């Protein structure tokens, strides 16, 4: 995998993709909170379930 920072990419679409990913993650968290649905996120190399209240499950 390429280890270069995405913000330094030559492709303008690729450069802006990190902002779009962050925006999508924020929206997913909002939807999860409003529907009381757990999110699956990667933390410290492990997939964990996060409840809308912020509680984590392995």
Residue, then its C-alpha position, 0 to 999 in steps of 0.5 A: x500500500x502507498x504510504x504517502x499522505x493523501x493530501x499530497x496526491x497529484x489527482x485533485x479528486x484524490x486530494x479532496x477524498x479525505x474531506x469527503x470520507x470524514x464528512x460521510x463518517x460524521x453523517x453516518x454517526x448522526x444517522x446511527x444516533x438517530x436510529x439507535x444503530x451501532x457503528x462498526x469502526x476500526x480502532x487500534x487495528x481492530x473492528x469494534x462496535x460503537x453504540x450511539x452513546x459512545x460505548x464500545x464492544x469488542 
